[in-house]
Amino acid sequence: MWFLVFHVSPRPVWHHTFDLRVYRGAVRWWLDGRRVYDFVRPHTEKGFTYPPFAVLVLLPVALGTETAAIVLLTAVSGALVALTTWWLVTPVADRHGWPRWVAFGVAVPVALAMEPVRETLGWGQIDVVIAALVLADVVALRRGRPWAGVGIGLATAIKVTPGLFLVYLAVTRRWRATAVAAVTFGITALAGLAVDPSVRYWTRTLWQTGRVGPPVDPNDQSLLGLLARLAAPSVPSSGLWLALAGLALVVGITRAALLHRRGDDLAGVTVTGLTACLISPISWVHHLYWVVPAVAVLVDVAAGTPVAAGRPRRRPGAARAAAAAGALVVVGVFASSLIWFFVAAPADQWTIVGENAYVLLVCGLVCVLPARVRVDVPQGDRHPQPDPPDRRPR
């Protein structure tokens, strides 16, 4: 796996935590009494693009030295990669009789090798933090905690696009968690007024996608990025993008709700996260963390966990083989940084597919990621409830 990363992939692993330096500069700029959205990092065109509340969250990276900030964020992100991977892997290991620590020892290097995680660490990004907040709510919902929804509310207040998880809570009729997430977001948005008393971010800055970067950049693996590369050097049609994004939203949320109804909330949350990446105007590669839990779901099916479906499947072996192939493709594509082999290649049909491989793969996962039976028993529950008869593994 790491042979792909260091000897095959054309993409460097380390990006000198450039994004963290932007965060740090913007927060220190604000601490000096200046307006945070006026900040531009020297010798670049990059400024602060997150909601005002994110400034308060990022205060720790601005208060010490730059080295301390890099160590802090890298350590937090690395610990969260380990924690979320443990949470994803141990139920799979338990179901199939694998030693937990062996499964964890294999899974962590695989997760770190996949480009969204590598890019998060290399750029000094916060995407693993956002994912951990959302997954904390998955745990809270399974255990019936009254505070379930706080993680999604906080994640939305920090980076906006996790707001689609709030929609997921609503369409799956978990009204208490929906209300908790909405109230949490509202309170944190009000707290953000301490940073920017105006509504400039919500009325202007949020919609200025050019502050982040051009969608034609191969790093942008959203539907708009795909259309921009197809239309280059012309500008992609706004109407076409809105139509495709609307279709992706309907398909993604419908499939996520279906996966939840079939008993696999992790698969539903994963499809929601992948859908958010598709419909966002800008989805950098490091935003695509949700391919990691998608691989966990596919590996579980490949190892023998039956697929929950509206009708019994007559060929479970085919489902296992398809899941195994899917997991290998996802890991191989992202570990090898496939899109970067095509960036400077002559334009032809293979180049089009190659440089848009991530967004095409995400579309495929949204459409076909399966629901598994018997996956929502909370860890540590010594007396799990039996599945309904029609959901028991056969």
N, C-alpha and C positions, 0 to 999 in steps of 0.2 A: 504493500500500500504506500509506504513512504518512499519507495523507489519511484513511484509515479510522481509524488510531490517534488522530490529533489532532483530527479534525473530525467523525467519525461516532461513534466509541466513547464511551459514557458513563462509561467507567472511567478514572480518573486513572492516569497513567504512574508517578508517584512516590508512594511511601508512607512517605517519610522514614526508610527502613531500620529500621522499627520492630522487626522480628524480630532484626536484628543487635544492636539496643540491649538486647533481652532476653538474647541470648547473652552479650553483654559484661557486663551486670549480674550474671548468674548466675555467670560465671567469676570475676569480681572478688569476689563474695560468698564463693565457695569459697576464693579466695586469702586472704581475711581469716579463714579458719579455721572457717567455718560450713558446714552441710550444704547441698549444692547444690540438693537437691530441696525445701528449705524456702524457697527464694527465690521472691518474687513481685515483679514490677516495680511500683514505686509508682504508685498511681492506676489500676491495671489488675488483672486477674485472671490475668495470664499469668506462667507460670513455666517452668522448664527441663524439656523433655519428651524429650530425646534420651538415649541410653545414657551411662554414666559416661565411657567412652573419648572421647566427643565433646568433653568438657571439655578434655582434653589437646590435641585437634586445634585447638580454638578459642582456645587460650592466646594466640596472636599478636594477636587482636583486643582482648584485655583489657590488654595490657602498655603500650600507648601511649595517645594521646589518642583521643577519640571520632572526631574528624575523620580521624585516621590510620587508624583501624579501618575507617571507611566507604570511604576511598580504597583501602585494601588489598584488602578483599573485593570491591569493585566492579571493581577492576583485574584481580584473579584470575579472577573470574567472566566478565568481558568477554573476557579472553584465552582462556579455555577455550571460550567460545562460538565465537570465531574459529577456534581450533584444531580443535574437533570438527566445525565446519561445513566447514572445508577438507578434513578427512578424509572426510566424507560426500560432498562434491561432486566432488573431483578424479577419483575413479574413473568417475563418471558422465560428467564432461566428456571424459575420455580415450576412453571407449567411443564417444561420439557425435561426436568431433572438434571439441568446443567449446574455445576458449581457456580455460585453467584460471583465469586471473585475472579474466576477464570473468564466468565462472560463479560464482566466489567472490564477486565484487563484487555480483552480483545476490542470491546466496543469503544473505549475512550480514544485509542489511537485512530480508529476509523472515523469517529466524529471530528477529531482534530485535523485529520487529513482532508476532510471535505471543505471545499473552498469557502462556503459561507462562514464557517467557524474560523478558518485561517484568516480570512479577510477581516472579520470582526476584531481579532486579536492584533493583526498587523496594522490596521488603520487606527486602532484605539477607539473602536466603536462601542455602542451600548446595546447591540441587538440581542446578545445573550441575556442581559439584564431584563429586557422587555419580554423575551420568551419565558424567562423564569417567573416573572410576575403572572403571566397568563397561566402557566402550568401550575402555579401555586393555587390558583382558583379552581383548576380541575381537581386537585386533591381536596380542596375545601368543599367543593360540591359533592364529591363522592362521600365525604364524611359528614355531610349535613351541617357544616359550620355556618353560623349566622352571618359571618363576615365575608362569605364567598361573594365575589364581585369586586372587592377592594383592589385586587391585583390588576384586573382589567381596567378599572377606572384610573388607577395610577399610570398604567402603561399608556393609556390614551392621552392622559394629561402630559406625558413626557414626549410622545411621538405621533399622536393623532391617528395614524393608520390602524393601530390596535382597536380603534372604535368599532371595527367590523365584528369583533368578538362580542361586543354588546348586542349587536344585531343577532348574532348566533344565540345568545342567551334568550333573547326575546322570541325568536322563532321556535326554540325548543321549550318555550313556556315556563322558564324558570324565572318567575316574575320577581321574587324577592332578590335574587342575585342581580337581575337586570336593574332593579331600583337601587341596590347598593352600589353597583358600578356607575350608574348615572349620577347619583348623589356624590360619590367620591370624585368623579370627574368635575362636577360643578364646584365642589369645595376647593379643589386644587386649582381650577381655573380662576376662582376668586383670589386664591393665594397668589397667583401669578400677577395680579394687579400691583402687588408690591414691587415687582420687577419692572413692569410696563403699565402704568396707570391708564394708558390709552387702549383702544381696541385695534391698534395698527396691525398686530400679528394676524388676528382673525379676519380682518377685512382686506388686507393688502399682502402682507408678507407670505402668508400661507399659500396664496395663489400664484406667487412669482416663482415658478419652478425653475426658471433660468438661474436663480441664486444657487441652486444645488448643482446644476450641470445640464448640458444638452442631452435630450433623450436619444440622440443618434450615437452617443457614447456606448460602446459594447458593454460597459459596466451596467447599463440600465437594461435589465432583463424583465421589463414590464411589457404589457401589450402596446403601450405608446412607444416604447423603445423599439419594439419589433417593427411597428408601422413606420417609424422615423427612418430606420435603416433601409426599409424597402423603398421608401419614397425619396431618399437622398439622391441628389442635393436639394430636392424640393421639400416643402413642408407637408407633413402628413395631414390628411383630412380630419378636422375636429369631429365632424359628424360621424365618420366611420369609427374613430376611436371611441366616441361615446356609445355608439351602437354595440361595438365589441365588448367594451367594459361593462355595459348594462347586461349583455348576454352572459358574460363570465360571472357577474354578480348573482344573477338569477340561478344559473347552473350550480355555482359553487355553494351558495347558501342552501339551495334545495338539496344538494347531495349531502352537505354537512348535517342538515336536519334529519335526513334519511339514515345516515350512519348513526346518529344519536338514538333514533327510534329503534334501531336494530341492536342497540346495547353497547356501542363502541364510541364512547365520548372522546377518547384520545384521537381516533380517526376523524371525528367530526371537527374537533378543534384544529387538527392539522390541516384539513381541507379548507377551513376558514382562514387560517394563516396564509396558506398558499394563494387563496383567492384574493386576499388583501394585496399580496405582492403583484398579482396580475393587473388589478384595476387601478392601483396607484400610478400617478403619472411618472413617478421616478421610483424604481425599485433596484437599488444597487445590489450587486451579488451578495454582499454581507447581510442584506435583508432576508435572504432565502433560507434562514435557519430551519424552517419548517420541513425541509427535505430530510432532516435528521430523524424526527419522530416518524416520518413516512417510511424510512428504511426500517425502523423498529417494528412497525406494523407489518411490513412485507416479510421480514425475517420470521416473525411469529407465525404467519400463515405458512411460509415455506417449511417451517419446522413441524407443522402438523396441526396447528390450531384451526378448527373448521371456520369457514366463512359463513357469516350470517346472511341469509338471503330470503327473499319472499317465498321461494319454493326450494325444496331440497335439491342439492346438486348431485348429479349422477356420477360425476368424474372429479372427486376431490383431489386425485393426483394431478390433474391438469391445473387446478387452482394453485396447488403447491409449487408446481414447476413454473407457472407464470409469475408467482410472487417471488420465487428465487431469482428468476431472470430479471425481474423488475428491480430488485434490491441491488443486484450486481451492476445493472446499467446505471442506476442513480449514483451509486458509490463510485463507479469507474469514471463516469462523466465529470462528477464534481471533484474527485481527487486528482484527475489529470488536468483540470482547468481547460476543458475541451474547447471552449469558445475562443480562447486566445491563440489557438493554432490557425484560426481563420481570419484574424483581424487584418493582416496584410496580404491575404491571398487574393488572386485574381477573382473578379466577380463572376460567379456562375451559380447554378442551383445548389451545389454542395456547399459553397461558401455561405449562401443564404441560410441553409439549414444549420451549418456549423456555428456561425456567429450568433444564432438565435436558439441554440440547443437548450439552454437553461429554461427559457420561457416556454418552449415547446414541451419540454419534459414536465414542467410545472402544470401546464394545461392537461397533460396526460394523467398526472397524479390526481388532479382535481376530479377528473372524469371517472377514473377506475379504481382509486384506492379503496380496498374492501373494508367492510366491517367484520370484526371477529366475534365469535361467541365467547361468553364467560370471560370478559376482560375487566369488568368494573368492580371486582371484589377489592375493598380497600386493603392495602398492605397492613399486616399485623392483626387482621380480623381472624380470630381463631375459629369462628363459627360462621363461615360464609353461608348465605342463603343459596339454596339450589336454584339452578336456572329453570325457567319454565320448560315443560317437556319438549316443546318444539325448538328449543335453543340448546339442548344438550348435545355435546359432540357425539357424532355417530362414527 
